[in-house]
């Protein structure tokens, strides 16, 4: 049995602002923006990804069937942390987001001796990361993986 991750639901306060950030600033493809009654769903997909991001009204709140089923409260906007994007060239991805006006951390190297800033010549495959947040504070990591074992 294959299980594929297709959609991550993202809690946001302002659907149009989130759509502008993900579709405009980050350059994700806006797959659709649909409203039926009081439910609005926007789905965006990072270039090259098989997994999309969905946000809207009526998909992460008390109207959501899955939340009623589990008895769990909805996630607050900004509470999703650690969603990770993978790129083959982290320096190029970092430069692209900086060029788009996204506030990002510097590139960091995670190794046996802890975390340190990237310096020229560092190997970054699997250990190079940078981070950013969306307008609500949902936290994203970007990791370089150019080959898999």
C-alpha atoms as one frame of an Amber mdcrd trajectory, in Angstrom:
protein
   0.000   0.000   0.000   1.418   3.371  -1.050   0.415   6.399   1.003   1.040
   9.803  -0.511   0.905  13.139   1.244  -1.170  15.353  -1.036  -2.449  18.353
   0.977  -1.470  20.172   4.161  -4.161  22.391   5.699  -2.774  25.699   6.889
  -4.494  27.867   9.515  -4.617  31.527   8.453  -6.526  34.636   9.545  -6.868
  36.366   6.176  -7.407  34.141   3.135  -6.647  36.850   0.564  -3.442  37.889
   2.349  -2.327  34.237   2.515  -3.161  33.745  -1.166  -1.064  36.797  -2.050
   1.849  35.579   0.086   1.921  31.995  -1.185   0.841  32.637  -4.769   2.407
  36.059  -5.272   5.412  36.385  -3.009   6.524  32.745  -2.863   5.516  31.964
  -6.442   3.445  28.873  -5.626   0.862  27.904  -8.258  -2.683  28.840  -7.241
  -4.522  25.639  -8.164  -7.953  26.955  -7.290  -9.899  29.445  -5.196 -13.416
  28.179  -4.665 -16.297  29.397  -2.535 -19.536  27.549  -1.919 -21.771  29.135
   0.675 -19.729  30.043   3.724 -16.858  27.674   2.834 -13.905  29.018   0.840
 -10.925  26.887  -0.107  -7.716  28.086  -1.715  -5.152  25.494  -2.767  -1.586
  26.331  -3.778   1.283  24.080  -4.815   5.018  24.764  -4.609   6.703  24.415
  -8.027   7.647  20.755  -8.575   5.778  19.482  -5.517   3.306  16.629  -5.347
   1.853  18.075  -2.141  -0.341  21.166  -1.994  -1.232  23.652   0.726  -4.902
  24.405   1.425  -6.311  27.256   3.486  -9.555  29.103   3.686 -12.760  29.498
   5.653 -14.603  26.402   6.839 -11.685  24.003   6.436  -9.759  24.560   9.681
 -12.520  25.756  12.012 -15.389  24.341  14.067 -17.331  23.538  10.863 -14.689
  21.017   9.775 -15.974  17.435   9.945 -12.575  15.937  10.802 -12.246  18.224
  13.813 -15.750  17.374  15.011 -14.929  13.673  14.596 -11.731  13.873  16.672
 -13.123  16.317  19.209 -10.014  18.465  18.773 -10.118  22.253  18.643  -9.092
  23.939  15.398  -5.483  25.033  14.972  -4.945  28.709  15.593  -3.506  30.777
  12.735   0.272  30.718  13.013   0.358  27.461  14.976   1.623  25.197  12.178
   5.396  24.941  12.521   8.108  22.879  10.869   6.600  22.316   7.439   9.616
  21.574   5.292  10.313  22.292   1.657  13.210  20.529  -0.076  15.250  22.095
  -2.864  18.275  20.872  -4.843  20.130  24.208  -4.489  19.533  26.071  -1.238
  21.648  29.078  -2.195  19.529  29.632  -5.322  16.282  29.114  -3.364  17.439
  31.540  -0.679  18.374  34.167  -3.290  15.025  33.711  -5.060  12.982  34.297
  -1.902  15.121  37.249  -0.848  14.618  38.676  -4.350  10.860  38.234  -3.946
  10.956  40.216  -0.694  10.425  37.269   1.664  12.060  37.690   5.058  14.246
  34.607   5.562  16.996  33.573   7.936  20.515  33.084   6.713  21.533  29.654
   5.493  22.554  27.453   8.390  24.569  24.244   8.511  23.476  21.503  10.904
  26.308  19.132  11.832  27.906  17.074  14.554  29.065  20.244  16.301  25.642
  21.912  16.296  24.318  24.694  14.112  26.388  27.424  12.510  26.031  29.967
   9.722  26.928  28.853   6.197  30.362  29.834   4.926  31.699  29.534   1.365
  32.800  26.001   0.601  30.469  24.268   3.058  28.793  21.111   1.867  25.060
  21.764   2.153  23.435  18.552   0.972  21.074  17.305   3.712  22.522  19.736
   6.293  21.788  23.167   4.785  18.635  24.946   5.993  16.972  28.332   6.137
  13.651  29.374   7.643  10.778  31.793   7.097   7.264  32.453   8.356   4.084
  33.460   6.586   2.136  36.590   7.592   0.334  34.620  10.346   3.536  33.129
  11.789   3.227  29.603  10.362   6.823  28.385  10.246   8.587  26.875   7.248
  11.989  25.212   6.833  13.837  24.880   3.528  16.416  22.079   3.252  18.839
  21.200   0.480  18.708  17.606  -0.733  20.279  17.182  -4.156  20.557  13.395
  -3.989  19.002  10.717  -1.866  20.681   7.587  -0.603
